Amino acid sequence: MPTDTSSDDQSLRERLVGAWKLVSYEARYDDGQRVIYPLGKDAKGYILYTPDGYMSVQIMQLDRPRYEAADAGGGTDEESARAARGYLAYSGHYHVEDGSVVVHGSEVSLFPNWVDGTQARKATLSGRRLELSATAPLPLGDAQLTPVLVWERA
């Protein structure tokens, strides 16, 4: 298991391996002043990196309404749509480029447009914290915003 301190002896890929718990998920406007919280200020999630090059991320809004039915597949179309809007999930392979960018291959995704695509994230490690930010703004609603996620080693 990698240590949590920065070291010239360890590559970013080695230092990413393990489980990370979400601390914050915000999206920033280009002006640097305005910030929104796409899944709420109290979003909960995990990102996992395996030694053999796979990753998985799950993030959810905490106040998603429960389905009326106890059956996981029994929600109404409206219930299912609300549940999906409050959840972000994708998994696949990953690799590191230029020593500071982690590229997530999205082989499966709740958002169909990301299936078989890639998501590049600038990675900054400091102690037990990992910050991942998009390398370029992404469409979110009517704006182009830069998602910034802070994780803490679980």
Secondary structure in CASP SS format (residue, H / E / C, confidence):
PFRMAT SS
TARGET T0000
AUTHOR 0000-0000-0000
METHOD secondary structure of the structure
MODEL  1
M C 1.00
P C 1.00
T C 1.00
D C 1.00
T C 1.00
S C 1.00
S C 1.00
D C 1.00
D C 1.00
Q C 1.00
S C 1.00
L H 1.00
R H 1.00
E H 1.00
R H 1.00
L H 1.00
V C 1.00
G E 1.00
A E 1.00
W E 1.00
K E 1.00
L E 1.00
V E 1.00
S E 1.00
Y E 1.00
E E 1.00
A E 1.00
R E 1.00
Y C 1.00
D C 1.00
D C 1.00
G C 1.00
Q C 1.00
R C 1.00
V E 1.00
I E 1.00
Y C 1.00
P C 1.00
L C 1.00
G C 1.00
K C 1.00
D C 1.00
A C 1.00
K E 1.00
G E 1.00
Y E 1.00
I E 1.00
L E 1.00
Y E 1.00
T C 1.00
P C 1.00
D C 1.00
G C 1.00
Y E 1.00
M E 1.00
S E 1.00
V E 1.00
Q E 1.00
I E 1.00
M E 1.00
Q C 1.00
L C 1.00
D C 1.00
R C 1.00
P C 1.00
R C 1.00
Y C 1.00
E C 1.00
A C 1.00
A C 1.00
D C 1.00
A C 1.00
G C 1.00
G C 1.00
G C 1.00
T C 1.00
D H 1.00
E H 1.00
E H 1.00
S H 1.00
A H 1.00
R H 1.00
A H 1.00
A H 1.00
R H 1.00
G C 1.00
Y E 1.00
L E 1.00
A E 1.00
Y E 1.00
S E 1.00
G E 1.00
H E 1.00
Y E 1.00
H E 1.00
V E 1.00
E E 1.00
D C 1.00
G C 1.00
S C 1.00
V E 1.00
V E 1.00
V E 1.00
H E 1.00
G E 1.00
S E 1.00
E C 1.00
V E 1.00
S E 1.00
L C 1.00
F C 1.00
P H 1.00
N H 1.00
W H 1.00
V C 1.00
D C 1.00
G E 1.00
T E 1.00
Q E 1.00
A E 1.00
R E 1.00
K E 1.00
A E 1.00
T E 1.00
L E 1.00
S E 1.00
G C 1.00
R C 1.00
R E 1.00
L E 1.00
E E 1.00
L E 1.00
S E 1.00
A E 1.00
T C 1.00
A C 1.00
P C 1.00
L E 1.00
P E 1.00
L E 1.00
G C 1.00
D C 1.00
A E 1.00
Q E 1.00
L E 1.00
T E 1.00
P E 1.00
V E 1.00
L E 1.00
V E 1.00
W E 1.00
E E 1.00
R E 1.00
A C 1.00
END
